[in-house]
């Protein structure tokens, strides 16, 4: 049976790369922006009634994009800060039957 073992240390930049890659993926950003735009349009309609203009839609879109970017950046920071780094050692074992990941 063939077996390959890889051992390496995770650093803070590795956690940043993971969380930023997750929170700023196309699907996450697209669906967050879509949902916040819909929420903003509903709130604007309730507040302004029939007086909605195209400028209001542009402001809602810009505000929701800014909010999503700030929210995702803060969630990435929170994830890195609270990651259980330990000594940062990680070991992958590849064999014919399975792949094992060993961390603290």
Protein Blocks (a to p, Z undefined) as FASTA:
>chain_A
ZZddddddddfklmmmmmmmmmmgmklmmmmmmmmmmmmmmmmmmmnommbcfklmmmmm
mmmmmmmmmmmmmmmmmmmmmpcfknopacddddfkbccdddZZ
